[in-house]
Amino acid sequence: MRGTVQRYSVRILRREREEVLTMKGKKRVILSVFTLLCILACSSITVFAAEEAEYVPKMYASFWALIPPVVAIALALVTKEVYSSLFVGILIGGLFYSGFTFETTITHVFQDGIVGVLSDSYNVGILVFLVVLGVMVCLMNKAGGSAAFGRWASVHIKSRAGAQLATILLGVLIFIDDYFNCLTVGSVMRPVTDKHNISRAKLSYLIDATAAPICIIAPISSWAAAVTGFVEGEDGFSIFIRAIPFNYYAILTIVMMVTIVIMKIDYGPMKLHETNALSGDLYTTPDRPYANAEEDVDESKGTVVDLVFPIVVLIVCCVIGMIYTGGFFGGAGFVEAFSNSDASVGLMLGSFFALVITIVFYAVRKVLKFSESMACVPDGFKAMVPAILILTFAWTLKAMTDSLGAAEYVAGMMESASDGLVNLLPAIIFLVGCFLAFATGTSWGTFGILIPIVVNVFAGTNETMMIMSISACMAGAVCGDHCSPISDTTIMASAGAQCNHVNHVTTQLPYAVTVAAVSFVTYLIAGFVKNALICLPIGIVLMVGTLIMVQKITAEK
């Protein structure tokens, strides 16, 4: 019995020992697994942190960030070829970003650049708007509306000056959006200016000069909405209204247009284009991509209403589209809806409905069959391909400069220059805005960079100087945008006038620089006088006086 008990006890002890060992083994295994998981987790966190670390190029926020657009602009002006010039600028931007590595350069240029800008919803909306407008222009031409308006205008507009003044007036009236302005004014006035032997370069200038410069002083426009959105912590719309009398570049551009038309002043490359136009050559250069665009137009059919009705419908629908995106039908006021509108979506929706109404209108009037209207869709698209291609390259170039920190570089320069130069600050801001918008091709981007800086410097301390400086920022941005060959508005003006893009840029540049010089002097005066009622008349007198002097100098040559 005792031996049995002992054996049983030994068995129990052995079993307990085995269980203890088993438990210890399990604990070791669990501890080992836990340790391994911790190591893996830590390593994965490290990997993910490394992946999430944002890549910053060595040339970020330095002078080199401005080299790509400068090279592109210089090449375009020298070679007279815009596509390759823009692509070279894009490629340089990609090389600077990647640190001159092949794979990263290619992926950045094509994936982050071209594909990136074409996948942006705002850009796509603008491209759709362009295509629809191209289709509408084709419809109006095929219906004979443009030809009929040209015949009407030839009776009522009897001089070259009258045709140019009519173009300016129409540009002033269409102040809703610069894209809309460029293409609409171009399609309406092109037959008129052609009949009076006005060069396509001159028409492009008049269109461009009544696009952004008019929109930036129009309270109800997509530009006013953009500026209002950048003025944080202040009543943006009120500031925009108060800044209008100080927007010297925009106002003096209008003064210049009217003066050169009435006094028949032309200088620089524009003089050659206008001289050739009087002899029947509207293009001057061999490259005339739109010369045969309207060969199939039947001028025997159609009336003025076939042009006026689609244009009116387009304006109404685009206005409705813009206030719709701003929440007008959700209870917002008209001004508030315009301030909060999405120009891309609004113009796209408005132009689409205008196109549908126009097709139905022509079908009801039996001016165009439905099949003929549909044939205009690919034709209108093809007419806009050059503008779309240039726009895509321009947007991609901007993406390259953004990735290199061009905006941050200029903003840093601006902040460092603000100390101790209070009275000179409006003139300095104007120059900085000109340079930044010229190099990047975007006036809205310039607003976004400079206006917040100005507000931070002067908010609550010197309201008058803040208003003047914001206005100088807007004026400089419009000036740089006006001069830049990579600006989307400049591209649109070329497309609207059906003019070679480089011809438009080279002929417009001396005119824009002239206004910029007078505006700079006016801002210098305004920094000390601080009174719009005194400074604006001084600026107008300086502008007219400068043009009279230019006329005398050019007449002597």
C-alpha positions, 0 to 999 in steps of 0.5 A, spaced: 500 500 500 505 504 501 509 503 495 503 504 491 502 510 494 509 512 493 508 510 486 502 514 485 505 520 489 511 520 484 506 520 478 503 526 480 509 530 482 512 528 475 505 530 472 505 537 475 513 538 473 511 536 466 505 541 466 509 547 469 515 545 464 509 546 459 506 552 462 513 555 462 514 553 455 508 556 453 510 562 456 516 562 453 513 561 446 508 567 447 513 571 450 517 570 444 512 571 439 510 578 442 517 580 442 517 578 435 511 582 433 513 588 437 520 588 433 515 587 426 511 593 429 516 598 430 520 596 424 513 597 420 512 604 423 519 606 421 518 604 414 511 607 414 514 613 417 520 613 412 515 612 406 510 618 409 516 623 409 515 628 404 520 629 399 524 636 399 528 637 393 535 640 394 533 646 390 526 648 394 524 655 395 531 657 392 532 662 386 533 656 381 525 655 382 524 660 378 529 658 372 524 653 368 519 658 367 524 664 365 527 659 360 520 657 357 519 664 356 525 666 353 525 660 348 518 662 346 520 669 345 527 667 341 524 661 337 517 663 336 515 656 338 511 655 344 510 648 344 517 645 345 519 651 349 514 650 354 516 642 354 523 644 355 521 649 361 517 643 364 523 638 363 528 643 367 523 643 372 523 635 373 530 635 373 531 640 378 526 637 382 529 630 382 536 632 383 538 630 375 536 623 376 532 620 370 527 615 373 524 621 378 525 626 372 520 622 368 515 620 373 515 627 376 514 630 369 509 626 366 505 623 372 505 628 377 505 634 372 501 632 365 497 627 368 496 631 375 494 637 372 489 633 367 486 629 373 485 636 377 477 637 376 478 645 376 482 644 370 478 639 366 472 643 367 476 649 364 477 644 358 470 642 357 468 649 357 473 651 352 471 645 347 463 647 348 465 654 346 469 651 340 463 647 338 458 654 339 463 658 335 463 653 329 455 652 330 455 660 329 459 660 323 456 654 320 449 657 321 451 664 318 450 668 324 458 671 324 457 672 317 451 676 318 453 680 324 459 682 319 455 684 314 451 688 319 457 691 322 460 693 315 454 698 315 454 701 322 461 700 323 465 704 318 472 705 320 478 701 323 477 706 329 470 704 330 471 696 329 476 697 335 472 701 339 466 696 338 471 690 340 473 694 347 466 696 348 464 688 348 470 686 352 468 691 357 461 689 357 463 681 358 466 682 365 463 676 368 470 671 367 476 672 363 476 666 359 469 667 357 471 674 355 476 672 350 473 667 346 466 670 346 469 677 344 474 673 339 468 670 336 463 676 335 468 681 333 473 677 328 469 678 322 468 685 323 475 687 324 477 682 318 473 686 314 476 693 316 483 690 315 485 690 323 491 685 324 489 678 328 495 681 333 491 687 334 485 684 335 488 679 340 491 685 344 484 688 345 481 682 347 487 680 352 486 687 355 479 687 356 479 680 359 483 680 366 484 688 367 476 689 366 475 682 371 479 685 376 475 691 377 468 688 376 465 687 383 461 681 380 466 677 376 470 670 378 476 674 379 472 678 385 470 672 388 477 669 388 480 676 391 475 676 396 477 669 398 484 670 399 482 676 404 482 672 411 479 676 417 477 682 413 471 684 409 474 681 403 468 684 398 468 691 401 476 691 401 475 689 393 471 695 392 475 700 396 481 697 392 478 699 385 480 706 384 488 704 386 488 699 381 492 703 376 494 698 371 487 695 370 484 702 369 490 705 365 490 699 360 483 701 358 486 709 358 491 706 353 487 702 349 482 708 347 488 713 346 492 708 341 485 707 337 483 714 337 490 717 336 492 711 331 498 710 335 502 703 334 509 702 336 514 696 336 512 689 333 505 691 333 506 697 328 509 692 323 503 687 323 498 693 323 502 695 316 501 689 313 494 688 315 492 694 311 495 691 305 491 685 306 495 680 310 492 679 317 497 674 320 504 677 318 508 671 319 507 664 315 504 660 321 497 662 321 493 656 324 486 658 323 487 661 316 482 656 313 478 655 319 471 658 316 472 656 308 466 652 309 461 658 311 455 659 307 454 667 308 447 667 304 444 664 310 443 666 317 441 673 320 444 677 326 439 673 331 443 667 329 449 670 333 446 674 338 441 669 341 447 664 342 451 669 345 446 672 350 444 665 352 451 663 353 452 669 358 445 668 362 447 660 362 454 662 365 451 667 370 446 662 372 451 656 373 456 660 377 451 663 382 448 656 382 455 653 384 455 659 390 449 657 393 444 662 390 438 657 389 440 654 396 438 661 399 445 665 398 444 672 396 447 674 389 453 677 391 455 672 396 453 666 391 458 670 386 463 670 391 463 663 393 462 660 386 466 655 382 468 658 376 470 652 373 464 648 374 459 654 373 462 655 366 462 648 364 455 647 366 452 654 363 456 653 357 453 646 356 446 648 357 447 654 352 450 649 347 443 645 348 439 651 347 443 653 341 442 647 337 435 646 339 434 654 336 437 652 330 433 646 329 427 650 330 429 656 325 431 650 320 438 654 320 442 647 321 439 640 321 441 636 327 446 632 323 450 639 321 450 641 328 453 634 331 458 635 325 460 641 329 462 637 335 469 634 332 470 641 328 469 645 334 474 640 338 479 641 333 479 648 333 481 648 340 486 643 340 492 648 340 489 652 346 488 646 350 495 643 348 498 650 350 494 650 357 496 643 359 503 645 358 502 651 362 499 648 367 504 643 368 510 648 368 506 651 374 506 644 377 513 644 376 515 651 379 510 649 385 514 643 387 520 647 387 517 652 392 517 658 387 511 661 391 515 660 398 521 663 395 518 669 393 514 670 399 520 670 403 523 675 399 517 679 400 516 679 407 524 681 408 523 687 404 517 689 408 521 692 413 523 700 413 519 701 406 512 702 408 511 708 403 515 704 397 511 698 399 505 699 394 510 700 388 515 694 391 508 689 391 506 691 384 513 689 381 513 683 385 506 681 383 508 682 376 515 678 376 511 672 380 505 672 375 510 673 369 514 667 371 508 662 373 503 664 369 498 665 374 495 671 377 490 667 382 496 664 384 499 671 385 493 673 389 494 667 394 501 668 395 501 676 396 495 678 399 495 674 405 502 677 407 499 684 405 493 683 410 498 680 416 503 686 415 497 692 415 491 689 418 489 693 424 495 698 423 494 702 417 488 700 413 489 705 407 496 702 406 493 695 406 488 697 401 493 700 396 498 694 397 492 689 396 490 693 390 498 693 388 498 686 388 492 685 384 495 690 379 501 687 379 498 680 378 494 682 372 500 685 369 504 679 369 499 675 367 498 680 361 505 679 359 506 672 360 506 667 354 504 661 359 498 665 362 492 661 361 488 668 359 494 670 354 493 663 351 485 664 351 486 671 347 490 668 342 485 662 341 479 667 341 482 672 336 485 666 332 492 669 332 499 665 332 500 665 340 507 668 340 505 673 335 500 675 340 505 675 346 511 679 342 506 685 339 503 685 346 509 686 351 511 693 349 504 695 350 503 692 357 510 694 359 508 701 357 502 701 362 506 697 367 512 703 367 506 708 368 503 704 373 509 703 377 510 711 377 503 712 380 504 707 385 510 711 388 506 717 388 500 714 391 505 711 397 506 718 399 500 721 397 495 716 399 489 719 396 486 716 390 482 722 387 489 725 386 493 719 384 488 716 379 488 723 375 496 724 375 496 716 372 491 718 367 495 724 365 502 720 365 499 715 361 496 719 355 503 724 355 507 717 355 503 715 349 503 722 345 511 722 346 511 715 343 507 717 337 512 723 336 518 718 337 516 713 332 513 718 327 521 721 327 523 714 325 
